[in-house]
Amino acid sequence: MPWVNGRYVPRKTANTEASTPSQDRTSSYRAPDDLEEDQIEDGFFTEALLNSKFAEGSFTAAVLKRLLPSGVISVANGMRSLFSSGFVNRDLIASGAVSGSKITNPIKLAIISGGAAGSHTVTGIRTGDELISVLEQNGTSGLLTDLTSEFAIATSDTITNSGGTATSGDKLIILYLDKTTDLTSMTGSL
């Protein structure tokens, strides 16, 4: 078993001989059995403390699955707050794992009438959103022209191409990533 003096050490065979503190720099602390949650100060278990008490790689997924019952760490019991923003990144999410109503930043499409160069109303777009594409569809030929580099989100519900191409008589096809709508508060299907 890879435990030495009460400390988990991965990929190490157990030494059955007792070691002395001079031989082994690990230490162990046995918490009282009747320790209450309010007896532990907030911030007690710092990264530095845990690094000093546990060998690197001690808490692998396999070990945690054996130690913790199913469902201990979940959003429902408030444990999600233990993980900082960005804890789960794209490398940790399996392909196809997120779909439908789980997508929180949908790509939105707006088709509006063109006009003189300047401000154009796009209902729903916000300054925190990301403009993906602005295409001009010629009203006569139907040809598409990419004008994305000319446009920016100016204010809520407004994009602008001041000093850019006039699009009077044409349609503008706008694609943007909605980064500002909180879909968790919405009900119904998307």
Z-matrix of the N, CA and C atoms (Angstrom, degrees):
N
C 1 1.448
C 2 1.522 1 109.49
N 3 1.305 2 118.09 1 140.12
C 4 1.462 3 119.12 2 -176.87
C 5 1.532 4 113.88 3 -86.48
N 6 1.325 5 117.56 4 47.44
C 7 1.465 6 121.20 5 177.07
C 8 1.526 7 108.00 6 -116.45
N 9 1.305 8 116.75 7 131.20
C 10 1.461 9 120.93 8 178.70
C 11 1.518 10 107.69 9 -128.43
N 12 1.336 11 116.58 10 121.42
C 13 1.466 12 122.11 11 179.70
C 14 1.527 13 112.53 12 50.56
N 15 1.320 14 117.22 13 42.46
C 16 1.450 15 121.25 14 177.69
C 17 1.514 16 114.90 15 78.93
N 18 1.312 17 117.12 16 10.09
C 19 1.468 18 121.92 17 -177.77
C 20 1.524 19 108.94 18 -121.27
N 21 1.340 20 116.85 19 132.07
C 22 1.453 21 121.72 20 179.91
C 23 1.527 22 109.40 21 -76.47
N 24 1.325 23 116.57 22 126.63
C 25 1.455 24 121.89 23 178.00
C 26 1.521 25 107.42 24 -128.12
N 27 1.339 26 118.17 25 109.70
C 28 1.466 27 120.64 26 -176.82
C 29 1.517 28 112.25 27 -67.25
N 30 1.322 29 114.86 28 149.11
C 31 1.464 30 123.32 29 176.63
C 32 1.530 31 113.24 30 53.23
N 33 1.298 32 117.12 31 37.31
C 34 1.454 33 120.79 32 176.85
C 35 1.516 34 107.46 33 -133.06
N 36 1.301 35 117.22 34 136.46
C 37 1.455 36 119.92 35 178.23
C 38 1.518 37 108.57 36 -81.06
N 39 1.297 38 115.30 37 146.66
C 40 1.457 39 120.01 38 -177.67
C 41 1.515 40 110.49 39 -69.16
N 42 1.314 41 116.52 40 141.23
C 43 1.459 42 123.18 41 175.35
C 44 1.516 43 106.55 42 -100.38
N 45 1.313 44 116.26 43 119.92
C 46 1.461 45 119.36 44 -176.03
C 47 1.521 46 111.82 45 -80.98
N 48 1.332 47 118.17 46 -12.85
C 49 1.454 48 120.34 47 178.00
C 50 1.525 49 109.23 48 -82.24
N 51 1.312 50 115.38 49 141.51
C 52 1.462 51 119.64 50 178.44
C 53 1.527 52 109.19 51 -69.46
N 54 1.312 53 115.98 52 139.42
C 55 1.462 54 119.12 53 178.08
C 56 1.515 55 109.41 54 -108.82
N 57 1.283 56 115.00 55 158.58
C 58 1.464 57 120.66 56 177.30
C 59 1.511 58 107.84 57 -103.96
N 60 1.334 59 117.62 58 160.27
C 61 1.467 60 119.55 59 179.53
C 62 1.519 61 113.65 60 -55.60
N 63 1.318 62 118.62 61 -28.78
C 64 1.463 63 119.75 62 179.14
C 65 1.522 64 111.48 63 -72.49
N 66 1.335 65 117.21 64 -25.70
C 67 1.451 66 120.63 65 179.27
C 68 1.524 67 111.97 66 -84.19
N 69 1.303 68 117.18 67 -31.14
C 70 1.459 69 121.90 68 -172.43
C 71 1.531 70 108.76 69 -133.70
N 72 1.311 71 116.91 70 124.86
C 73 1.460 72 119.92 71 -176.88
C 74 1.524 73 112.66 72 -86.25
N 75 1.300 74 118.47 73 9.37
C 76 1.462 75 119.99 74 178.53
C 77 1.519 76 109.23 75 -84.03
N 78 1.293 77 115.92 76 153.64
C 79 1.452 78 120.12 77 175.93
C 80 1.522 79 108.10 78 -134.27
N 81 1.298 80 116.22 79 159.00
C 82 1.452 81 119.06 80 178.30
C 83 1.522 82 108.67 81 -132.19
N 84 1.301 83 114.96 82 152.90
C 85 1.451 84 122.06 83 179.05
C 86 1.504 85 107.20 84 -137.15
N 87 1.287 86 115.98 85 126.85
C 88 1.461 87 119.61 86 178.23
C 89 1.522 88 108.06 87 -100.78
N 90 1.312 89 114.82 88 117.31
C 91 1.454 90 120.58 89 179.43
C 92 1.518 91 109.72 90 -74.60
N 93 1.315 92 116.80 91 147.80
C 94 1.473 93 118.44 92 177.09
C 95 1.525 94 110.21 93 -61.80
N 96 1.327 95 115.88 94 146.35
C 97 1.461 96 120.74 95 -178.75
C 98 1.517 97 112.62 96 -66.13
N 99 1.322 98 117.54 97 -25.62
C 100 1.461 99 120.16 98 -175.61
C 101 1.529 100 112.50 99 -103.75
N 102 1.308 101 117.60 100 28.10
C 103 1.457 102 122.31 101 -179.98
C 104 1.526 103 110.00 102 -67.96
N 105 1.316 104 116.20 103 127.71
C 106 1.455 105 122.56 104 179.70
C 107 1.522 106 109.84 105 -96.82
N 108 1.327 107 117.21 106 152.41
C 109 1.458 108 122.27 107 -178.28
C 110 1.522 109 112.34 108 -57.42
N 111 1.343 110 117.72 109 -37.96
C 112 1.459 111 119.97 110 -177.54
C 113 1.532 112 113.09 111 -73.80
N 114 1.337 113 117.82 112 -6.43
C 115 1.459 114 121.35 113 176.70
C 116 1.534 115 111.65 114 -86.45
N 117 1.320 116 117.39 115 -7.47
C 118 1.467 117 121.22 116 179.47
C 119 1.522 118 107.50 117 -102.67
N 120 1.309 119 116.90 118 120.80
C 121 1.457 120 121.35 119 -178.73
C 122 1.517 121 110.58 120 -68.70
N 123 1.344 122 115.90 121 146.26
C 124 1.453 123 120.45 122 174.19
C 125 1.525 124 108.58 123 -60.48
N 126 1.308 125 116.28 124 137.99
C 127 1.457 126 121.03 125 178.68
C 128 1.526 127 114.00 126 79.60
N 129 1.341 128 118.48 127 7.22
C 130 1.464 129 121.02 128 -179.00
C 131 1.528 130 111.50 129 -64.70
N 132 1.327 131 116.23 130 -44.40
C 133 1.452 132 120.40 131 -177.28
C 134 1.526 133 109.74 132 -86.90
N 135 1.310 134 116.26 133 78.03
C 136 1.460 135 121.90 134 179.29
C 137 1.521 136 109.81 135 -81.18
N 138 1.309 137 115.57 136 165.08
C 139 1.463 138 120.45 137 177.10
C 140 1.527 139 110.46 138 -59.30
N 141 1.325 140 116.87 139 -40.73
C 142 1.467 141 120.96 140 -179.38
C 143 1.531 142 110.70 141 -62.82
N 144 1.337 143 116.94 142 -43.53
C 145 1.462 144 120.16 143 179.91
C 146 1.527 145 110.66 144 -63.16
N 147 1.325 146 116.56 145 -47.51
C 148 1.465 147 119.87 146 -178.98
C 149 1.525 148 111.42 147 -64.06
N 150 1.339 149 117.48 148 -39.69
C 151 1.471 150 119.93 149 177.59
C 152 1.511 151 111.70 150 -63.49
N 153 1.335 152 117.72 151 -32.00
C 154 1.463 153 120.03 152 -179.95
C 155 1.525 154 112.70 153 -77.10
N 156 1.325 155 117.13 154 -22.28
C 157 1.463 156 120.73 155 -176.02
C 158 1.523 157 114.41 156 -99.70
N 159 1.351 158 116.39 157 -23.20
C 160 1.454 159 119.65 158 -176.17
C 161 1.519 160 110.41 159 -126.04
N 162 1.324 161 115.89 160 137.59
C 163 1.459 162 120.83 161 178.03
C 164 1.523 163 109.84 162 -67.27
N 165 1.331 164 116.02 163 149.42
C 166 1.463 165 120.89 164 178.48
C 167 1.525 166 109.40 165 -57.62
N 168 1.303 167 116.90 166 134.39
C 169 1.459 168 121.88 167 179.70
C 170 1.517 169 114.07 168 85.18
N 171 1.344 170 117.35 169 6.34
C 172 1.464 171 120.54 170 -178.79
C 173 1.515 172 112.96 171 -62.94
N 174 1.311 173 116.16 172 -40.75
C 175 1.451 174 119.91 173 -175.01
C 176 1.522 175 110.93 174 -100.14
N 177 1.303 176 115.76 175 72.45
C 178 1.462 177 120.28 176 175.49
C 179 1.521 178 108.47 177 -79.25
N 180 1.311 179 116.19 178 165.69
C 181 1.461 180 120.32 179 178.53
C 182 1.530 181 110.63 180 -58.17
N 183 1.323 182 117.16 181 -40.29
C 184 1.467 183 120.66 182 -179.05
C 185 1.533 184 111.04 183 -62.95
N 186 1.330 185 117.30 184 -41.58
C 187 1.466 186 120.84 185 179.84
C 188 1.526 187 110.07 186 -66.95
N 189 1.331 188 116.93 187 -45.99
C 190 1.462 189 119.77 188 -179.30
C 191 1.528 190 111.94 189 -62.93
N 192 1.331 191 117.44 190 -35.46
C 193 1.470 192 120.33 191 178.21
C 194 1.524 193 110.97 192 -63.95
N 195 1.345 194 116.55 193 -34.05
C 196 1.468 195 119.80 194 178.38
C 197 1.523 196 111.67 195 -77.02
N 198 1.334 197 118.00 196 -32.94
C 199 1.457 198 121.35 197 -174.96
C 200 1.523 199 114.13 198 -84.43
N 201 1.329 200 117.20 199 -32.93
C 202 1.461 201 121.30 200 -174.21
C 203 1.521 202 111.16 201 -108.63
N 204 1.318 203 117.03 202 132.77
C 205 1.464 204 118.91 203 176.27
C 206 1.522 205 110.60 204 -64.51
N 207 1.300 206 116.05 205 155.69
C 208 1.460 207 121.15 206 179.18
C 209 1.527 208 110.19 207 -59.68
N 210 1.323 209 116.46 208 136.42
C 211 1.457 210 121.50 209 177.08
C 212 1.519 211 115.42 210 87.60
N 213 1.344 212 118.65 211 1.68
C 214 1.464 213 120.62 212 -179.12
C 215 1.521 214 110.65 213 -65.71
N 216 1.324 215 117.23 214 -43.17
C 217 1.459 216 120.95 215 179.06
C 218 1.523 217 107.07 216 -102.71
N 219 1.328 218 114.93 217 106.06
C 220 1.455 219 119.59 218 -179.42
C 221 1.525 220 109.83 219 -151.44
N 222 1.305 221 115.29 220 163.44
C 223 1.453 222 120.38 221 176.79
C 224 1.522 223 109.62 222 -66.45
N 225 1.333 224 116.49 223 -36.66
C 226 1.461 225 121.46 224 -175.71
C 227 1.528 226 112.54 225 -59.86
N 228 1.333 227 118.66 226 -34.77
C 229 1.459 228 119.34 227 -178.39
C 230 1.524 229 113.18 228 -99.78
N 231 1.320 230 116.72 229 14.02
C 232 1.460 231 120.72 230 173.87
C 233 1.516 232 115.27 231 83.45
N 234 1.315 233 118.38 232 3.92
C 235 1.465 234 120.74 233 -176.79
C 236 1.533 235 112.24 234 -72.71
N 237 1.322 236 117.96 235 -16.32
C 238 1.467 237 120.69 236 -179.62
C 239 1.523 238 110.86 237 -58.98
N 240 1.328 239 117.05 238 -29.81
C 241 1.460 240 120.68 239 -178.25
C 242 1.531 241 112.11 240 -66.32
N 243 1.324 242 118.03 241 -14.17
C 244 1.469 243 120.27 242 177.58
C 245 1.522 244 112.17 243 -70.73
N 246 1.314 245 116.54 244 -21.42
C 247 1.450 246 120.32 245 -176.49
C 248 1.520 247 109.96 246 -100.11
N 249 1.310 248 115.71 247 131.21
C 250 1.464 249 120.18 248 -178.19
C 251 1.520 250 110.49 249 -72.55
N 252 1.310 251 114.98 250 161.96
C 253 1.452 252 120.95 251 177.81
C 254 1.527 253 108.88 252 -58.42
N 255 1.310 254 116.31 253 135.02
C 256 1.459 255 120.24 254 -178.95
C 257 1.519 256 113.59 255 88.07
N 258 1.350 257 118.29 256 1.13
C 259 1.461 258 121.86 257 -179.26
C 260 1.527 259 111.07 258 -57.51
N 261 1.315 260 115.90 259 -42.06
C 262 1.457 261 120.49 260 176.53
C 263 1.519 262 107.37 261 -99.67
N 264 1.316 263 116.23 262 117.68
C 265 1.463 264 119.88 263 178.81
C 266 1.520 265 109.09 264 -113.25
N 267 1.313 266 116.62 265 -179.55
C 268 1.461 267 121.54 266 -175.17
C 269 1.529 268 112.88 267 -59.16
N 270 1.335 269 118.79 268 -27.12
C 271 1.460 270 121.15 269 179.97
C 272 1.529 271 112.29 270 -70.08
N 273 1.322 272 117.36 271 -22.94
C 274 1.459 273 121.48 272 -177.89
C 275 1.521 274 113.87 273 -92.89
N 276 1.331 275 117.19 274 -4.80
C 277 1.470 276 120.97 275 -177.97
C 278 1.521 277 108.92 276 -105.76
N 279 1.311 278 115.75 277 122.83
C 280 1.465 279 120.89 278 -178.99
C 281 1.525 280 110.62 279 -67.00
N 282 1.312 281 116.40 280 147.79
C 283 1.463 282 121.04 281 177.20
C 284 1.526 283 109.62 282 -57.99
N 285 1.323 284 116.45 283 133.51
C 286 1.454 285 121.45 284 179.24
C 287 1.518 286 114.70 285 79.90
N 288 1.353 287 117.85 286 1.43
C 289 1.463 288 120.44 287 -177.20
C 290 1.519 289 112.31 288 -75.20
N 291 1.313 290 117.90 289 -24.44
C 292 1.464 291 121.63 290 -178.20
C 293 1.517 292 108.41 291 -114.20
N 294 1.328 293 115.82 292 123.03
C 295 1.464 294 119.43 293 -179.17
C 296 1.515 295 110.75 294 -153.97
N 297 1.320 296 115.77 295 166.84
C 298 1.464 297 121.84 296 173.86
C 299 1.502 298 113.65 297 54.60
N 300 1.327 299 116.55 298 -126.95
C 301 1.461 300 121.34 299 -174.62
C 302 1.522 301 112.83 300 -69.97
N 303 1.329 302 118.72 301 -8.57
C 304 1.458 303 121.40 302 178.10
C 305 1.518 304 112.03 303 -80.16
N 306 1.329 305 117.59 304 -15.48
C 307 1.454 306 120.82 305 179.63
C 308 1.518 307 107.66 306 -76.75
N 309 1.326 308 116.49 307 121.15
C 310 1.459 309 119.61 308 -174.61
C 311 1.518 310 113.48 309 -97.47
N 312 1.298 311 119.50 310 -13.07
C 313 1.456 312 121.72 311 179.99
C 314 1.520 313 110.08 312 -127.09
N 315 1.321 314 116.94 313 77.67
C 316 1.458 315 118.63 314 -176.47
C 317 1.527 316 112.79 315 -73.37
N 318 1.300 317 114.64 316 152.94
C 319 1.460 318 120.74 317 172.74
C 320 1.525 319 106.09 318 -82.67
N 321 1.307 320 115.82 319 130.10
C 322 1.466 321 120.68 320 -178.21
C 323 1.516 322 109.77 321 -113.60
N 324 1.332 323 114.65 322 153.26
C 325 1.457 324 123.40 323 -178.94
C 326 1.517 325 108.81 324 -122.37
N 327 1.311 326 115.47 325 135.65
C 328 1.468 327 120.56 326 173.99
C 329 1.521 328 107.73 327 -133.90
N 330 1.311 329 116.71 328 136.58
C 331 1.469 330 122.08 329 175.01
C 332 1.521 331 106.33 330 -119.49
N 333 1.331 332 114.76 331 119.37
C 334 1.463 333 119.80 332 -177.57
C 335 1.530 334 109.52 333 -128.80
N 336 1.310 335 115.89 334 163.17
C 337 1.464 336 120.49 335 175.16
C 338 1.528 337 108.59 336 -76.50
N 339 1.331 338 115.30 337 139.73
C 340 1.451 339 120.61 338 177.59
C 341 1.517 340 111.11 339 -72.82
N 342 1.308 341 115.95 340 -176.60
C 343 1.458 342 120.43 341 -179.69
C 344 1.512 343 109.61 342 -175.66
N 345 1.295 344 115.97 343 -164.18
C 346 1.466 345 121.03 344 177.63
C 347 1.528 346 109.13 345 -63.82
N 348 1.318 347 116.95 346 155.11
C 349 1.461 348 120.29 347 176.61
C 350 1.521 349 108.56 348 -58.58
N 351 1.321 350 116.27 349 137.32
C 352 1.469 351 121.02 350 -177.97
C 353 1.505 352 110.44 351 140.87
N 354 1.303 353 116.93 352 -142.13
C 355 1.470 354 122.14 353 -175.58
C 356 1.522 355 111.87 354 -81.66
N 357 1.340 356 115.16 355 140.51
C 358 1.465 357 122.41 356 177.79
C 359 1.534 358 106.98 357 -133.95
N 360 1.315 359 117.00 358 134.99
C 361 1.463 360 121.91 359 -178.16
C 362 1.529 361 110.50 360 -83.02
N 363 1.348 362 115.28 361 124.42
C 364 1.467 363 123.23 362 173.86
C 365 1.522 364 105.70 363 -126.71
N 366 1.315 365 116.46 364 95.44
C 367 1.466 366 121.42 365 -176.11
C 368 1.529 367 110.75 366 -59.98
N 369 1.330 368 116.09 367 126.15
C 370 1.464 369 121.61 368 177.02
C 371 1.506 370 114.82 369 103.68
N 372 1.317 371 118.80 370 -21.82
C 373 1.462 372 120.36 371 -179.27
C 374 1.539 373 108.91 372 -74.55
N 375 1.317 374 116.94 373 142.45
C 376 1.464 375 122.28 374 -178.26
C 377 1.527 376 109.37 375 -127.82
N 378 1.330 377 116.37 376 160.88
C 379 1.469 378 120.29 377 -177.31
C 380 1.526 379 113.13 378 -63.35
N 381 1.315 380 118.96 379 -23.01
C 382 1.462 381 121.31 380 178.22
C 383 1.521 382 113.70 381 -85.11
N 384 1.341 383 117.43 382 -5.30
C 385 1.466 384 121.25 383 179.17
C 386 1.525 385 109.86 384 -78.53
N 387 1.310 386 116.31 385 168.66
C 388 1.464 387 121.33 386 -179.55
C 389 1.525 388 109.97 387 -115.89
N 390 1.319 389 115.65 388 119.45
C 391 1.461 390 121.24 389 178.67
C 392 1.526 391 108.44 390 -74.35
N 393 1.324 392 116.99 391 123.82
C 394 1.464 393 121.41 392 -178.41
C 395 1.523 394 110.59 393 -96.91
N 396 1.330 395 115.58 394 -48.55
C 397 1.457 396 118.89 395 -173.99
C 398 1.524 397 111.12 396 -156.51
N 399 1.339 398 115.57 397 142.30
C 400 1.460 399 121.85 398 170.33
C 401 1.525 400 106.31 399 -129.02
N 402 1.326 401 115.53 400 115.06
C 403 1.464 402 121.46 401 179.83
C 404 1.520 403 109.38 402 -113.36
N 405 1.302 404 116.17 403 136.47
C 406 1.463 405 121.58 404 175.18
C 407 1.524 406 107.45 405 -97.93
N 408 1.325 407 116.67 406 124.74
C 409 1.460 408 120.61 407 174.77
C 410 1.525 409 107.18 408 -101.65
N 411 1.324 410 114.22 409 115.47
C 412 1.456 411 119.73 410 -178.85
C 413 1.517 412 109.20 411 -61.25
N 414 1.348 413 117.00 412 129.41
C 415 1.461 414 122.33 413 -176.79
C 416 1.514 415 114.22 414 -67.41
N 417 1.339 416 118.09 415 -19.31
C 418 1.460 417 121.58 416 -178.53
C 419 1.521 418 110.91 417 -98.52
N 420 1.331 419 116.07 418 -55.14
C 421 1.473 420 120.14 419 -173.97
C 422 1.525 421 113.14 420 -89.32
N 423 1.330 422 117.25 421 -23.10
C 424 1.469 423 120.26 422 -176.64
C 425 1.517 424 112.99 423 83.75
N 426 1.324 425 118.05 424 -3.02
C 427 1.470 426 121.54 425 -179.99
C 428 1.525 427 110.66 426 -64.71
N 429 1.322 428 115.42 427 146.57
C 430 1.459 429 121.37 428 179.54
C 431 1.526 430 109.92 429 -101.91
N 432 1.315 431 116.23 430 137.57
C 433 1.462 432 122.55 431 175.90
C 434 1.521 433 107.72 432 -125.25
N 435 1.331 434 116.89 433 129.97
C 436 1.460 435 121.62 434 -179.91
C 437 1.530 436 109.32 435 -80.71
N 438 1.337 437 115.80 436 114.55
C 439 1.464 438 121.70 437 179.02
C 440 1.534 439 111.65 438 -113.07
N 441 1.325 440 117.31 439 15.96
C 442 1.462 441 121.90 440 -174.33
C 443 1.522 442 112.76 441 -52.86
N 444 1.325 443 117.38 442 -42.91
C 445 1.469 444 120.47 443 -176.25
C 446 1.526 445 112.32 444 -64.38
N 447 1.321 446 118.53 445 -19.31
C 448 1.470 447 122.04 446 -179.98
C 449 1.525 448 113.10 447 -84.10
N 450 1.339 449 117.35 448 -19.10
C 451 1.460 450 120.49 449 -169.68
C 452 1.525 451 112.87 450 -105.85
N 453 1.335 452 114.14 451 153.01
C 454 1.461 453 122.77 452 173.57
C 455 1.522 454 107.45 453 -146.94
N 456 1.330 455 115.51 454 158.03
C 457 1.464 456 119.91 455 174.79
C 458 1.523 457 106.36 456 -82.00
N 459 1.334 458 115.91 457 117.59
C 460 1.465 459 120.51 458 -175.26
C 461 1.527 460 111.48 459 -87.69
N 462 1.310 461 116.61 460 -53.91
C 463 1.466 462 123.64 461 179.09
C 464 1.522 463 106.97 462 -147.63
N 465 1.319 464 116.22 463 178.72
C 466 1.465 465 119.31 464 175.90
C 467 1.519 466 109.43 465 -56.37
N 468 1.318 467 115.96 466 133.29
C 469 1.466 468 124.79 467 177.85
C 470 1.525 469 113.83 468 68.31
N 471 1.331 470 118.39 469 15.21
C 472 1.468 471 119.71 470 -176.95
C 473 1.523 472 112.34 471 -142.41
N 474 1.354 473 114.83 472 130.71
C 475 1.465 474 120.97 473 168.65
C 476 1.524 475 106.50 474 -114.11
N 477 1.323 476 116.30 475 158.54
C 478 1.459 477 118.77 476 -177.85
C 479 1.524 478 111.48 477 -141.72
N 480 1.329 479 114.80 478 148.58
C 481 1.464 480 122.03 479 172.95
C 482 1.531 481 108.78 480 -135.55
N 483 1.305 482 115.65 481 49.53
C 484 1.478 483 120.72 482 -178.70
C 485 1.519 484 110.18 483 -51.07
N 486 1.327 485 115.92 484 127.99
C 487 1.458 486 121.05 485 -178.93
C 488 1.511 487 113.08 486 77.65
N 489 1.329 488 117.34 487 8.83
C 490 1.460 489 121.03 488 -177.82
C 491 1.513 490 112.59 489 -99.33
N 492 1.309 491 115.41 490 -154.54
C 493 1.456 492 122.82 491 -176.20
C 494 1.527 493 111.37 492 -76.73
N 495 1.343 494 116.45 493 133.66
C 496 1.469 495 121.41 494 172.50
C 497 1.523 496 107.94 495 -77.43
N 498 1.331 497 116.61 496 135.25
C 499 1.465 498 121.25 497 -175.51
C 500 1.532 499 111.79 498 -121.78
N 501 1.309 500 116.94 499 24.74
C 502 1.477 501 121.55 500 -179.94
C 503 1.522 502 110.53 501 -57.24
N 504 1.335 503 117.07 502 135.67
C 505 1.454 504 122.35 503 179.59
C 506 1.523 505 113.23 504 81.47
N 507 1.332 506 117.50 505 -1.44
C 508 1.465 507 121.81 506 -179.37
C 509 1.532 508 109.71 507 -114.35
N 510 1.312 509 115.62 508 174.51
C 511 1.460 510 121.64 509 174.48
C 512 1.525 511 108.06 510 -109.98
N 513 1.329 512 116.56 511 148.19
C 514 1.463 513 122.56 512 173.03
C 515 1.522 514 108.02 513 -111.25
N 516 1.321 515 115.23 514 128.88
C 517 1.463 516 121.65 515 178.66
C 518 1.532 517 106.02 516 -107.78
N 519 1.328 518 115.85 517 113.85
C 520 1.464 519 121.40 518 -174.44
C 521 1.516 520 109.46 519 -112.33
N 522 1.323 521 116.54 520 126.05
C 523 1.463 522 123.22 521 172.68
C 524 1.521 523 106.68 522 -112.67
N 525 1.352 524 115.83 523 131.92
C 526 1.459 525 118.95 524 177.18
C 527 1.523 526 110.66 525 -146.14
N 528 1.315 527 114.91 526 152.88
C 529 1.460 528 121.77 527 177.71
C 530 1.521 529 107.50 528 -92.04
N 531 1.324 530 116.11 529 118.24
C 532 1.462 531 121.59 530 -178.76
C 533 1.526 532 108.68 531 -80.21
N 534 1.320 533 116.10 532 103.49
C 535 1.465 534 121.44 533 179.35
C 536 1.525 535 111.94 534 -103.10
N 537 1.311 536 117.47 535 2.28
C 538 1.466 537 120.02 536 -173.10
C 539 1.521 538 114.57 537 -113.99
N 540 1.319 539 119.83 538 -14.65
C 541 1.457 540 121.37 539 -179.72
C 542 1.513 541 109.28 540 -86.60
N 543 1.333 542 117.28 541 127.39
C 544 1.455 543 122.47 542 177.45
C 545 1.521 544 108.23 543 -87.75
N 546 1.335 545 116.20 544 99.65
C 547 1.467 546 120.09 545 -177.10
C 548 1.515 547 112.88 546 -75.12
N 549 1.336 548 117.40 547 -14.92
C 550 1.473 549 118.58 548 -179.57
C 551 1.518 550 111.47 549 -67.79
N 552 1.341 551 117.21 550 -22.30
C 553 1.456 552 118.96 551 179.77
C 554 1.518 553 112.57 552 -90.25
N 555 1.327 554 117.21 553 -6.53
C 556 1.458 555 120.61 554 -178.92
C 557 1.521 556 110.31 555 -85.15
N 558 1.305 557 116.80 556 150.58
C 559 1.468 558 121.06 557 177.18
C 560 1.518 559 109.06 558 -114.48
N 561 1.301 560 114.99 559 162.03
C 562 1.460 561 119.75 560 179.59
C 563 1.511 562 111.46 561 87.33
N 564 1.316 563 116.20 562 -174.42
C 565 1.459 564 120.52 563 -178.08
C 566 1.508 565 109.88 564 -92.49
N 567 1.299 566 115.02 565 157.80
C 568 1.467 567 121.01 566 -179.73
C 569 1.494 568 110.64 567 -90.96
